[in-house]
Amino acid sequence: MALRGRDSKRERIYNWRIEGSNDSANYTIIFTAPNPTYLGNMVQHFPVETSNKCRIINVSIIDCTS
């Protein structure tokens, strides 16, 4: 999974997770970023491995700076 935060170097996402679903109603956490793992203005790659295939992927932002 490749993710990138906002353009500003001061605005960072630092607490987030990736969730997967097949019905858009029930989501399962498939990746939790080690704390702290900042998402800034550079693309970062994260290995997401799960035994269940998901049709829908959601990135949940729990906390960020602005």
N, C-alpha and C positions, 0 to 999 in steps of 0.2 A: 504494500500500500504506500503510495507517495502522497505526502501531505505538505501543505505550505500555509503559513499564517498570513497576516496582513502585510501590506507594503511598508508600513512604518517600522523602523528599527526599535521604537520604544513600545509598541503595542505587541505583546506576546501572549500566546495561549500557553499556560503552563500546567494545567490539570485537565485532562481530557481522556476519552476512551472511544473505542470503536465497537458498535453494536450491529448485530445482524438479525434479519427477520425473513420469514417467507410469507407473512400475511399482513404486514404493516401494522399489526396490533400488538404482537408479542415479540419483544426484542431480547436477545441474549448478548451479554458482553462477550466479545471474542478477542479483545485486546485492551489492556489497560496500560497506559504509558507509565514507565517508572518515574517516580517523582524525584527531582524535577526533570521533565523532558520538554523544553521550550519549543514551541512552533513559532518561528519568526518569519522573516521575509525570504528565507532560502528553502528550497524543496528538500525534504528529508524522507528517507525510505524506511519502512518498518515491516518486518516479516510477520504476517498474520497467518497463523496456521490453525485450522479448525477441522474437526472431523465432519461437521455438518455444513453443507453448502447453503449459502444464503442468497436469496434473490435481491434483498434490499440491504444496503449498508448505510449506517448512520454514524456520524461523528458527533459525539456529545461533548460540548465544551462545559466544563464544570467551573473553571475559574480562569480569569485573564487579567492583564493589566491594560490600562488605557492612557 
